[in-house]
Amino acid sequence: MSGLFDKTTNALGAAAQFRQLRQNITGANIANAETPGYVAKKVDFEESLARAIDLDGTGTLETSQPEHFPTGRGSLSSLRADVYDNPDVNKNVDGNTVDLEREMATLAENSIMYKAAVQLINKKIAALKYAASEGGR
């Protein structure tokens, strides 16, 4: 079944999963905007995803340590997002680092990007469905 989808569909699936993770992290930041001492989290995956897409299927390189960058076959499936304390925000008087406006903007942007990835996946699957049903005529 893994050969059924192409590199683009696999990359879109990975992007949708990471966008879901970002949505969860951003939602947690917003929910804790009034919590004293809460440190906002940030998720980064775009560079790693782009690198994995470029390298996916280009060779038989393998990594020996989980900290190494994923390369070669299956690099999309072994890709991990970086979740860390957000260094781009200032601490409030109560020690909270959530910038509510920035988090809401991130939430809106991420939602749009997630919907776009899902729509593209749906179009790819519709093309496969069409080929399977209409191609035999």
N, CA, C and O of each residue as an XYZ file, in Angstrom:
548
protein
N       0.821     -1.188      0.000
C       0.000      0.000      0.000
C       0.865      1.252      0.000
O       0.409      2.307     -0.439
N       2.098      1.163      0.480
C       2.938      2.346      0.555
C       3.305      2.868     -0.826
O       3.599      4.055     -0.967
N       3.298      2.013     -1.856
C       3.613      2.449     -3.203
C       2.436      3.093     -3.909
O       2.592      3.585     -5.027
N       1.270      3.106     -3.298
C       0.081      3.666     -3.911
C       0.153      5.182     -4.013
O      -0.315      5.759     -4.995
N       0.727      5.826     -3.020
C       0.795      7.276     -3.005
C       2.182      7.745     -3.411
O       3.186      7.094     -3.123
N       2.216      8.894     -4.088
C       3.499      9.437     -4.533
C       4.117     10.308     -3.438
O       3.552     10.492     -2.361
N       5.285     10.827     -3.756
C       6.046     11.639     -2.814
C       5.251     12.867     -2.359
O       5.319     13.259     -1.194
N       4.503     13.466     -3.277
C       3.721     14.661     -2.947
C       2.634     14.342     -1.933
O       2.450     15.077     -0.963
N       1.917     13.256     -2.154
C       0.846     12.873     -1.230
C       1.414     12.549      0.147
O       0.840     12.943      1.162
N       2.520     11.847      0.187
C       3.162     11.535      1.470
C       3.619     12.804      2.180
O       3.478     12.924      3.397
N       4.169     13.754      1.418
C       4.614     15.019      2.017
C       3.425     15.816      2.537
O       3.502     16.413      3.610
N       2.328     15.832      1.786
C       1.123     16.531      2.244
C       0.566     15.893      3.512
O       0.102     16.594      4.411
N       0.612     14.566      3.584
C       0.160     13.876      4.795
C       1.021     14.227      5.994
O       0.509     14.457      7.089
N       2.339     14.267      5.786
C       3.237     14.645      6.881
C       2.992     16.094      7.297
O       2.983     16.404      8.488
N       2.795     16.977      6.327
C       2.531     18.382      6.629
C       1.236     18.529      7.422
O       1.179     19.314      8.369
N       0.204     17.789      7.049
C      -1.072     17.859      7.766
C      -0.900     17.391      9.219
O      -1.476     17.979     10.135
N      -0.110     16.338      9.423
C       0.129     15.858     10.791
C       0.864     16.904     11.624
O       0.534     17.120     12.790
N       1.862     17.553     11.022
C       2.606     18.574     11.760
C       1.753     19.815     12.004
O       1.873     20.461     13.045
N       0.902     20.143     11.055
C      -0.017     21.276     11.248
C      -0.990     20.977     12.396
O      -1.343     21.875     13.161
N      -1.416     19.730     12.511
C      -2.288     19.350     13.621
C      -1.547     19.509     14.953
O      -2.118     19.992     15.930
N      -0.281     19.102     14.986
C       0.524     19.270     16.195
C       0.662     20.755     16.533
O       0.521     21.143     17.693
N       0.940     21.592     15.515
C       1.065     23.026     15.759
C      -0.259     23.594     16.282
O      -0.258     24.454     17.163
N      -1.376     23.123     15.749
C      -2.684     23.592     16.209
C      -2.868     23.256     17.690
O      -3.361     24.083     18.457
N      -2.476     22.051     18.091
C      -2.598     21.635     19.490
C      -1.702     22.472     20.408
O      -2.134     22.904     21.476
N      -0.466     22.698     19.991
C       0.479     23.479     20.802
C       0.006     24.929     20.914
O       0.031     25.511     21.998
N      -0.423     25.506     19.795
C      -0.904     26.893     19.805
C      -2.167     27.019     20.645
O      -2.332     27.994     21.378
N      -3.062     26.036     20.542
C      -4.267     26.031     21.370
C      -3.940     25.969     22.853
O      -4.591     26.623     23.668
N      -2.937     25.185     23.195
C      -2.499     25.104     24.598
C      -1.921     26.440     25.055
O      -2.158     26.865     26.186
N      -1.165     27.103     24.180
C      -0.625     28.421     24.525
C      -1.759     29.413     24.788
O      -1.716     30.168     25.760
N      -2.768     29.409     23.924
C      -3.894     30.333     24.083
C      -4.673     30.017     25.360
O      -5.075     30.924     26.090
N      -4.879     28.744     25.620
C      -5.609     28.341     26.823
C      -4.880     28.762     28.097
O      -5.513     28.992     29.127
N      -3.568     28.862     28.033
C      -2.774     29.221     29.208
C      -2.302     30.669     29.188
O      -1.341     31.015     29.876
N      -2.963     31.514     28.413
C      -2.552     32.916     28.289
C      -2.619     33.666     29.618
O      -1.900     34.647     29.808
N      -3.452     33.228     30.518
C      -3.595     33.902     31.818
C      -2.960     33.116     32.959
O      -3.103     33.493     34.122
N      -2.266     32.038     32.643
C      -1.646     31.211     33.672
C      -0.303     31.800     34.085
O       0.600     31.902     33.255
N      -0.151     32.188     35.338
C       1.130     32.749     35.778
C       2.269     31.739     35.627
O       2.137     30.576     36.006
N       3.378     32.197     35.073
C       4.563     31.359     34.917
C       4.544     30.429     33.724
O       5.513     29.701     33.506
N       3.469     30.428     32.938
C       3.407     29.533     31.775
C       4.365     30.027     30.695
O       4.395     31.213     30.367
N       5.140     29.103     30.152
C       6.083     29.423     29.076
C       5.496     28.908     27.767
O       5.234     27.714     27.620
N       5.293     29.819     26.820
C       4.710     29.463     25.522
C       5.629     28.516     24.763
O       6.852     28.647     24.814
N       5.036     27.575     24.066
C       5.770     26.601     23.248
C       5.703     27.010     21.784
O       4.822     27.765     21.374
N       6.638     26.503     21.012
C       6.686     26.772     19.579
C       7.017     25.464     18.860
O       7.740     24.620     19.388
N       6.477     25.309     17.648
C       6.709     24.105     16.848
C       7.339     24.533     15.531
O       6.836     25.432     14.856
N       8.439     23.886     15.170
C       9.071     24.119     13.870
C       9.221     22.789     13.150
O       9.690     21.809     13.727
N       8.823     22.763     11.896
C       8.984     21.558     11.096
C       9.195     21.858      9.621
O       9.540     20.949      8.866
N       9.004     23.087      9.184
C       9.031     23.408      7.762
C      10.373     23.088      7.100
O      10.414     22.471      6.035
N      11.478     23.514      7.740
C      12.799     23.251      7.146
C      13.090     21.760      7.076
O      13.580     21.264      6.062
N      12.790     21.054      8.147
C      13.027     19.612      8.173
C      12.171     18.893      7.140
O      12.628     17.949      6.494
N      10.922     19.344      6.984
C      10.030     18.739      6.001
C      10.545     18.982      4.590
O      10.558     18.065      3.770
N      10.966     20.200      4.301
C      11.497     20.518      2.970
C      12.748     19.695      2.678
O      12.916     19.191      1.567
N      13.620     19.559      3.665
C      14.845     18.777      3.488
C      14.510     17.302      3.258
O      15.131     16.648      2.421
N      13.527     16.778      4.000
C      13.133     15.375      3.846
C      12.499     15.140      2.481
O      12.714     14.089      1.876
N      11.728     16.093      1.991
C      11.117     15.951      0.667
C      12.194     15.922     -0.402
O      12.124     15.119     -1.332
N      13.192     16.792     -0.279
C      14.282     16.823     -1.249
C      15.081     15.527     -1.245
O      15.537     15.068     -2.292
N      15.247     14.940     -0.064
C      16.093     13.758      0.059
C      15.335     12.447     -0.037
O      15.953     11.396     -0.210
N      14.009     12.480      0.070
C      13.234     11.247      0.117
C      13.399     10.439     -1.155
O      13.092     10.916     -2.248
N      13.875      9.243     -1.014
C      13.998      8.329     -2.140
C      15.194      8.581     -3.035
O      15.276      7.995     -4.114
N      16.128      9.434     -2.625
C      17.261      9.730     -3.499
C      18.449      8.806     -3.280
O      19.432      8.885     -4.017
N      18.382      7.963     -2.315
C      19.519      7.085     -2.069
C      19.224      6.099     -0.971
O      18.095      5.989     -0.492
N      20.247      5.391     -0.586
C      20.074      4.382      0.452
C      20.803      4.770      1.730
O      21.151      3.903      2.531
N      21.038      6.061      1.929
C      21.693      6.502      3.150
C      20.803      6.219      4.345
O      19.580      6.337      4.271
N      21.427      5.850      5.433
C      20.694      5.633      6.666
C      21.423      6.356      7.784
O      22.635      6.564      7.718
N      20.681      6.736      8.802
C      21.288      7.404      9.944
C      21.548      6.392     11.043
O      20.850      5.385     11.159
N      22.554      6.672     11.841
C      22.895      5.756     12.919
C      22.414      6.259     14.276
O      22.382      5.499     15.244
N      22.044      7.526     14.353
C      21.582      8.120     15.599
C      20.258      8.837     15.356
O      20.073      9.417     14.286
N      19.333      8.816     16.309
C      18.049      9.499     16.116
C      18.187     11.015     15.998
O      17.276     11.672     15.494
N      19.317     11.591     16.456
C      19.520     13.033     16.367
C      19.948     13.479     14.964
O      19.901     14.670     14.653
N      20.364     12.530     14.117
C      20.799     12.877     12.763
C      19.611     13.288     11.912
O      18.477     12.886     12.174
N      19.882     14.100     10.883
C      18.827     14.475      9.950
C      18.399     13.242      9.172
O      19.249     12.459      8.748
N      17.090     13.052      8.976
C      16.630     11.904      8.195
C      17.016     12.062      6.721
O      16.947     13.158      6.164
N      17.419     10.958      6.104
C      17.790     10.979      4.686
C      17.310      9.711      4.032
O      17.010      8.722      4.700
N      17.240      9.748      2.717
C      16.937      8.548      1.942
C      15.517      8.075      2.113
O      14.652      8.826      2.564
N      15.273      6.816      1.751
C      13.931      6.255      1.790
C      13.339      6.307      3.192
O      14.008      6.017      4.184
N      12.066      6.685      3.245
C      11.372      6.725      4.515
C      11.679      7.934      5.365
O      11.284      7.984      6.530
N      12.386      8.927      4.803
C      12.752     10.072      5.627
C      11.531     10.869      6.060
O      11.559     11.508      7.112
N      10.451     10.847      5.269
C       9.228     11.538      5.676
C       8.589     10.866      6.879
O       8.048     11.541      7.755
N       8.648      9.543      6.927
C       8.014      8.829      8.034
C       8.808      8.956      9.332
O       8.238      8.815     10.414
N      10.109      9.218      9.244
C      10.913      9.333     10.459
C      11.113     10.783     10.889
O      11.837     11.046     11.849
N      10.496     11.709     10.205
C      10.630     13.130     10.504
C       9.928     13.481     11.809
O       8.831     12.990     12.073
N      10.540     14.314     12.615
C       9.971     14.745     13.882
C       9.965     16.269     13.924
O      10.865     16.916     13.390
N       8.951     16.831     14.558
C       8.863     18.277     14.723
C       9.636     18.695     15.967
O       9.744     17.935     16.930
N      10.171     19.905     15.934
C      10.850     20.467     17.092
C       9.848     21.266     17.904
O       9.283     22.242     17.408
N       9.622     20.862     19.148
C       8.750     21.593     20.065
C       9.635     22.116     21.187
O      10.314     21.347     21.868
N       9.619     23.430     21.371
C      10.495     24.033     22.366
C       9.852     25.296     22.926
O       8.848     25.776     22.401
N      10.438     25.828     23.994
C       9.962     27.080     24.579
C      10.211     28.204     23.582
O      11.304     28.314     23.026
N       9.203     29.036     23.357
C       9.287     30.106     22.372
C      10.224     31.207     22.868
O       9.929     31.860     23.870
N      11.350     31.423     22.181
C      12.286     32.461     22.616
C      11.930     33.850     22.081
O      12.571     34.833     22.453
N      10.914     33.943     21.211
C      10.598     35.194     20.521
C       9.631     36.098     21.277
O       9.186     37.106     20.727
N       9.300     35.774     22.494
C       8.313     36.568     23.232
C       8.927     37.095     24.524
O       9.937     36.589     25.013
N       8.284     38.123     25.055
C       8.736     38.728     26.314
C       7.936     38.182     27.475
O       6.786     37.771     27.322
N       8.561     38.184     28.640
C       7.878     37.747     29.857
C       7.003     38.868     30.389
O       7.411     40.029     30.438
N       5.793     38.499     30.787
C       4.906     39.445     31.459
C       5.318     39.568     32.924
O       6.243     38.890     33.373
N       4.647     40.414     33.648
C       4.932     40.613     35.073
C       4.748     39.319     35.860
O       5.483     39.054     36.812
N       3.759     38.510     35.456
C       3.490     37.260     36.180
C       4.322     36.078     35.672
O       4.116     34.946     36.107
N       5.259     36.334     34.755
C       6.131     35.277     34.242
C       5.581     34.535     33.042
O       6.239     33.633     32.523
N       4.388     34.893     32.590
C       3.764     34.257     31.425
C       4.390     34.826     30.153
O       4.638     36.029     30.071
N       4.647     33.970     29.159
C       5.276     34.430     27.913
C       4.354     34.340     26.702
O       4.824     34.468     25.572
N       3.064     34.126     26.901
C       2.128     34.000     25.786
C       1.788     35.381     25.241
O       1.320     36.246     25.981
N       2.023     35.587     23.944
C       1.589     36.790     23.231
C       0.303     36.395     22.509
O       0.347     35.773     21.448
N      -0.835     36.754     23.086
C      -2.131     36.275     22.598
C      -2.385     36.654     21.141
O      -2.903     35.839     20.378
N      -2.035     37.863     20.745
C      -2.255     38.288     19.358
C      -1.421     37.450     18.391
O      -1.917     37.040     17.342
N      -0.182     37.197     18.731
C       0.690     36.392     17.873
C       0.183     34.957     17.787
O       0.201     34.344     16.720
N      -0.267     34.431     18.917
C      -0.780     33.061     18.938
C      -2.053     32.931     18.094
O      -2.235     31.935     17.394
N      -2.922     33.923     18.159
C      -4.148     33.897     17.356
C      -3.819     33.980     15.867
O      -4.457     33.313     15.052
N      -2.834     34.789     15.513
C      -2.410     34.876     14.116
C      -1.811     33.551     13.645
O      -2.076     33.106     12.529
N      -1.006     32.926     14.499
C      -0.429     31.623     14.172
C      -1.522     30.585     13.992
O      -1.460     29.760     13.081
N      -2.521     30.627     14.859
C      -3.641     29.692     14.783
C      -4.397     29.850     13.463
O      -4.737     28.858     12.818
N      -4.658     31.091     13.065
C      -5.382     31.351     11.813
C      -4.567     30.902     10.598
O      -5.100     30.252      9.698
N      -3.291     31.246     10.572
C      -2.428     30.850      9.451
C      -2.309     29.333      9.358
O      -2.396     28.760      8.272
N      -2.111     28.696     10.492
C      -1.962     27.250     10.517
C      -3.234     26.551     10.062
O      -3.172     25.540      9.363
N      -4.373     27.079     10.451
C      -5.656     26.504     10.041
C      -5.815     26.548      8.526
O      -6.264     25.578      7.915
N      -5.448     27.669      7.927
C      -5.525     27.807      6.462
C      -4.587     26.814      5.782
O      -4.968     26.164      4.809
N      -3.377     26.697      6.285
C      -2.389     25.786      5.682
C      -2.820     24.325      5.848
O      -2.604     23.514      4.948
N      -3.421     23.989      6.980
C      -3.910     22.631      7.201
C      -5.022     22.303      6.209
O      -5.015     21.243      5.583
N      -5.981     23.226      6.071
C      -7.091     23.013      5.138
C      -6.584     22.873      3.709
O      -7.104     22.058      2.946
N      -5.585     23.650      3.339
C      -5.018     23.557      1.990
C      -4.381     22.186      1.759
O      -4.569     21.584      0.702
N      -3.630     21.693      2.746
C      -2.998     20.375      2.609
C      -4.047     19.280      2.477
O      -3.907     18.383      1.647
N      -5.092     19.347      3.286
C      -6.152     18.336      3.228
C      -6.887     18.393      1.887
O      -7.211     17.351      1.316
N      -7.150     19.592      1.383
C      -7.810     19.720      0.078
C      -6.950     19.138     -1.041
O      -7.472     18.491     -1.950
N      -5.651     19.359     -0.983
C      -4.761     18.800     -1.998
C      -4.711     17.278     -1.917
O      -4.677     16.604     -2.947
N      -4.707     16.740     -0.716
C      -4.744     15.282     -0.550
C      -6.041     14.734     -1.140
O      -6.031     13.723     -1.841
N      -7.154     15.406     -0.853
C      -8.443     14.971     -1.397
C      -8.449     14.979     -2.916
O      -9.012     14.078     -3.537
N      -7.832     15.985     -3.521
C      -7.759     16.047     -4.982
C      -6.909     14.907     -5.550
O      -7.249     14.330     -6.583
N      -5.813     14.588     -4.879
C      -4.960     13.478     -5.326
C      -5.727     12.157     -5.231
O      -5.650     11.328     -6.137
N      -6.458     11.965     -4.145
C      -7.234     10.736     -3.978
C      -8.367     10.677     -5.000
O      -8.668      9.604     -5.524
N      -8.997     11.817     -5.288
C     -10.054     11.858     -6.303
C      -9.501     11.487     -7.674
O     -10.177     10.817     -8.455
N      -8.283     11.915     -7.968
C      -7.662     11.555     -9.245
C      -7.397     10.054     -9.309
O      -7.595      9.435    -10.354
N      -6.952      9.465     -8.202
C      -6.742      8.019     -8.148
C      -8.063      7.271     -8.314
O      -8.132      6.266     -9.022
N      -9.103      7.766     -7.660
C     -10.413      7.159     -7.741
C     -10.937      7.222     -9.178
O     -11.492      6.250     -9.688
N     -10.756      8.360     -9.814
C     -11.184      8.518    -11.207
C     -10.425      7.540    -12.113
O     -11.017      6.885    -12.970
N      -9.129      7.457    -11.910
C      -8.319      6.551    -12.739
C      -8.747      5.095    -12.533
O      -8.770      4.309    -13.480
N      -9.081      4.749    -11.306
C      -9.490      3.368    -11.018
C     -10.878      3.043    -11.569
O     -11.119      1.928    -12.031
N     -11.779      4.005    -11.521
C     -13.153      3.731    -11.962
C     -13.383      3.997    -13.446
O     -14.101      3.239    -14.100
N     -12.801      5.036    -13.979
C     -13.021      5.416    -15.379
C     -11.953      4.856    -16.309
O     -12.165      4.761    -17.518
N     -10.824      4.490    -15.754
C      -9.720      4.020    -16.593
C      -9.974      2.685    -17.253
O      -9.360      2.372    -18.274
N     -10.865      1.894    -16.692
C     -11.122      0.557    -17.239
C     -12.112      0.546    -18.379
O     -12.360     -0.518    -18.946
N     -12.691      1.674    -18.743
C     -13.701      1.719    -19.805
C     -13.106      1.687    -21.161
O     -13.832      1.719    -22.154
